[in-house]
Amino acid sequence: MKKILAFLLAFLLALSLAGCNSGTTAEPPAVNQDNRNPVEEAKQDFPVIIADSYGREITIVKKPEKLISLAPANTEILFAIGAGDRIFGVTDYCEYPAAALEKAKIGDFSNPNIELIIEIEPDVVFVAAGVQREVLNQLEEVGIVVVTLDAENLDQVLKNISLAGKIVGNEEESSKLVAQMEARIQAVKTKLAAAAATPTIFFEVWDDPLMTAGPNTFINDLINLAGGSNIASDAAEQYGQFSMELLLERDPEIYLINDHAHTPKDVMTRPNYGSLSSVKNEKVYAINDDLVTLPGPRLVEGLEEMARILHPELF
């Protein structure tokens, strides 16, 4: 059992980080850092009291000037709301946007350099949930303010963006970004109102063993929002193994894969896959990892791309 849990943890971590190294050129919705109105910024008063993704009540005494991000998605959020100039450290996997590459590297996702973080003396450190809980505990022990931003669906990502804006004093920028994202989400919903059917979908997150995304995952949420039906929505785990027998039985109309390891052609030439409707009808598609696995601003791009795949006649 321990070996299985260790494998799954390593897999989920690798999946989350794989998207950070992709070649996507898409940028987060622009926020003009140079034209910010200092009078508007001054309207936000500190201290502020917030509740993070763990439900922990945290007081931010003053507007933070030194930020550290220990998760790629949080790094993207901070840059997208105009706080990139105040980031003093990121992980080795924080490679988006391009400006993140210029920031000081403080270790990997699961094992950052605690001593270096302490030396930087940050006002706030942003972490993810799960595997980074121990990091949170270590930093809190030495008096560093730590905020956890984590999400399982697009709505929670929007709330995290708003929360980040409140924490760093950039509420105006975060509100604009959320409004832009909500408008794009609504545009997708408006187009999908004319959809004639709801295709069944299988999303492969790993091929050996075959694994998929179940309930309470970004992928499941995006499939639903994009007008599809996830054949693994009733799975017992968020990310778990899926038997070949069940795949053949449920016979998805569309088969989606991450673009980091395989191509649609790889899938269509696998043994036993020839009987799948998605293979027979050549409806196997690859989608960029970043757009569906990282809880940041680009999830809305993942929604748009998935909607185009599921309902090309409407886009």
KAPEFEN-V263611 format. One record per residue. RES is the residue in one letter. SS is DSSP state (h for helix, s for strand, l for the rest). PHI is phi in whole degrees, -180 to 180 (* if undefined). NEAR is the number of other C-alpha atoms within 8 Angstrom. Layout:
res=(RES:RES)
ss=(SS:SS)
phi=(PHI:PHI)
near=(NEAR:NEAR)
This chain:
res=(M:K:K:I:L:A:F:L:L:A:F:L:L:A:L:S:L:A:G:C:N:S:G:T:T:A:E:P:P:A:V:N:Q:D:N:R:N:P:V:E:E:A:K:Q:D:F:P:V:I:I:A:D:S:Y:G:R:E:I:T:I:V:K:K:P:E:K:L:I:S:L:A:P:A:N:T:E:I:L:F:A:I:G:A:G:D:R:I:F:G:V:T:D:Y:C:E:Y:P:A:A:A:L:E:K:A:K:I:G:D:F:S:N:P:N:I:E:L:I:I:E:I:E:P:D:V:V:F:V:A:A:G:V:Q:R:E:V:L:N:Q:L:E:E:V:G:I:V:V:V:T:L:D:A:E:N:L:D:Q:V:L:K:N:I:S:L:A:G:K:I:V:G:N:E:E:E:S:S:K:L:V:A:Q:M:E:A:R:I:Q:A:V:K:T:K:L:A:A:A:A:A:T:P:T:I:F:F:E:V:W:D:D:P:L:M:T:A:G:P:N:T:F:I:N:D:L:I:N:L:A:G:G:S:N:I:A:S:D:A:A:E:Q:Y:G:Q:F:S:M:E:L:L:L:E:R:D:P:E:I:Y:L:I:N:D:H:A:H:T:P:K:D:V:M:T:R:P:N:Y:G:S:L:S:S:V:K:N:E:K:V:Y:A:I:N:D:D:L:V:T:L:P:G:P:R:L:V:E:G:L:E:E:M:A:R:I:L:H:P:E:L:F)
ss=(l:h:h:h:h:h:h:h:h:h:h:h:h:h:h:h:h:h:h:h:h:l:l:l:l:l:l:l:l:l:l:l:l:l:l:l:l:h:h:h:h:h:l:l:l:l:l:s:s:s:s:l:l:l:l:l:s:s:s:s:l:l:l:l:l:l:s:s:s:l:l:h:h:h:h:h:h:h:h:h:l:l:l:h:h:h:s:s:s:s:l:l:l:l:l:l:l:h:h:h:h:h:l:l:s:l:s:l:l:l:l:s:l:h:h:h:h:h:h:h:l:l:l:s:s:s:s:l:l:h:h:h:h:h:h:h:h:h:h:h:h:l:l:l:l:s:s:s:l:l:l:l:l:h:h:h:h:h:h:h:h:h:h:h:h:h:h:h:l:l:h:h:h:h:h:h:h:h:h:h:h:h:h:h:h:h:h:h:h:h:h:h:l:l:l:l:l:l:s:s:s:s:s:s:s:s:s:l:l:s:s:s:s:l:l:l:l:h:h:h:h:h:h:h:h:l:l:s:s:s:l:l:l:l:l:l:l:l:s:s:s:l:l:h:h:h:h:h:h:h:l:l:l:s:s:s:s:s:l:l:l:l:l:h:h:h:h:h:l:l:l:l:h:h:h:l:h:h:h:h:l:l:l:s:s:s:s:l:l:h:h:h:h:l:l:l:l:l:h:h:h:h:h:h:h:h:h:h:h:h:l:h:h:h:l)
phi=(*:-62:-64:-65:-64:-65:-63:-64:-61:-63:-65:-64:-65:-63:-63:-64:-88:-59:-63:-71:-106:-77:-94:-59:-108:-67:-108:-67:-51:-71:-127:-79:-72:-75:-104:-66:-88:-63:-68:-63:-62:-68:-67:-82:-94:-119:-75:-124:-114:-129:-118:-86:-67:-88:80:-79:-82:-129:-102:-100:-66:-143:-60:-71:-106:-123:-117:-130:-118:-107:-146:-53:-66:-66:-61:-61:-61:-62:-65:-67:-101:84:-108:-61:-69:-104:-85:-110:-174:-141:-81:-62:-94:-86:-119:-137:-70:-57:-63:-66:-67:-88:-82:-61:-94:-124:109:-90:-62:-95:-141:-72:-81:-62:-62:-68:-61:-62:-64:-69:58:-72:-79:-145:-115:-100:-128:-102:-85:70:-63:-94:-61:-66:-62:-55:-62:-63:-72:-66:-62:-104:85:-88:-74:-124:-120:-98:-118:-147:-156:-120:-152:-65:-61:-68:-64:-60:-66:-65:-64:-63:-65:-61:-61:-67:-66:-95:83:-118:-66:-62:-66:-67:-65:-64:-64:-61:-63:-62:-66:-63:-65:-69:-63:-65:-62:-64:-61:-62:-66:-73:-61:-93:-65:-87:-151:-119:-68:-84:-129:-121:-112:-89:-99:-158:-106:-144:-75:-66:-133:-142:-102:-100:-69:59:-131:-57:-62:-62:-63:-66:-60:-64:-65:-86:86:-121:-130:-75:-71:-108:-66:-102:-64:-78:-124:-65:-130:-151:-72:-133:-72:-63:-61:-70:-61:-67:-69:-84:43:-63:-76:-131:-116:-112:-133:-73:-92:-85:-127:-134:-118:-54:-62:-57:-65:-69:-103:-72:-60:76:-86:-62:-85:-70:-61:-64:-79:-60:-96:55:-114:-115:-133:-104:-132:-61:-54:-54:-76:-129:-119:-102:-78:-132:-58:-77:-60:-67:-67:-62:-62:-63:-66:-67:-63:-65:-70:-75:-136:-59:-69:-103:-121)
near=(4:5:6:7:8:8:8:9:8:8:8:9:8:8:11:10:10:11:14:12:8:10:4:5:4:4:6:9:8:6:9:7:6:4:5:8:6:6:6:9:11:7:6:8:6:8:9:11:8:10:9:11:10:7:6:7:8:10:8:13:7:7:10:11:7:11:14:13:14:14:14:15:9:15:14:13:12:11:11:15:14:12:11:9:6:8:12:11:12:18:15:10:12:12:12:11:10:7:8:11:9:6:10:7:8:12:10:9:11:7:7:11:8:9:6:8:12:10:6:7:8:13:10:12:13:14:14:13:11:5:7:11:9:7:11:10:8:9:13:10:7:6:6:13:11:11:10:11:12:11:10:10:12:13:6:10:14:9:8:11:13:12:9:12:15:10:12:10:10:14:11:9:11:14:10:8:12:11:8:9:10:8:8:9:11:8:8:11:10:8:10:11:6:7:10:4:4:8:11:11:14:12:11:13:11:8:7:5:6:12:13:14:15:16:12:9:11:12:10:13:12:14:14:10:9:14:13:12:11:13:10:10:10:7:9:6:7:10:9:12:8:9:7:7:6:8:10:9:6:7:9:14:10:14:14:12:14:12:10:9:5:9:10:10:6:8:10:11:8:8:5:5:10:10:8:10:10:13:13:9:6:7:10:13:11:10:12:13:13:12:14:13:12:12:16:11:12:11:14:12:8:13:15:11:9:12:13:10:8:11:11:8:4:9:7)
